[in-house]
Amino acid sequence: MKIFLDTANVDSIQKYSEMGVIDGITTNPTLLSKETGNPIKTMKKIVEIVRGPVSLEIVATTFDRMMEESLKLAEYGENVVVKVPMTVDGLKVVKALTNKGIKTNVTLIFSANQALLAAKAGATYVSPFIGRLDDIGSEGLNLVSEIIQIFVGYEYTTQVLVASVRHPLHVIESAKMGADVVTLPPEILDKMIKHPLSDKGLDLFLSDWKKIEKDNPNLSF
Ligand code: G3P
């Protein structure tokens, strides 16, 4: 399963990319609104520093304007994936961009029907927002399972990109179901890295090594 970082924060992207666990980035207008500076420059910078796919979202809502924005975003780099909202015009945009060889990520997916239509239109990725479904008392992970079942059954190549991830269990369950990608806010990645027994175990190893050093001055690897 690929792991994308769900952020528009360039420092976070640099920090986590160095760990070698990040395969791509997803952004959206809300994430960009949390950053300072010019959002266009930020998007261009992210595309430049990341090797893998970077989802950049269009904000127009009518076909012609959506296409205009999409084509501009696609020019930022070969790794750009145009993030398109799940609407009638959005599906038309996905079809048109697919015909031009431009990758798309259909966002705001809340039902298997929406995912099916996005796949038929040629989407590279569909993004089910599972945390927001959990928020309204619906089981977000069930949606992931339904979409995977449909895509596998009909051999759609559209990748399931699990979004709106709120805790590490979402990640484990998505991986067990065979999701292609999860996109994670940096805080969730931190929680996945940490384990109290890892910290406790490291403290013990380090203090035991100090004892060895006491008896063996000038030790070095
Ligand atoms: O990638 C979409 C995701 O960022 C939405 O997450 O937490 O705003 O529901 P959230």
Boltz pocket constraint, residues with backbone or C-beta under 6 A from the ligand:
constraints:
  - pocket:
      binder: B
      contacts: [[A, 6], [A, 26], [A, 27], [A, 28], [A, 129], [A, 131], [A, 132], [A, 163], [A, 164], [A, 165], [A, 183]]
      max_distance: 6.0
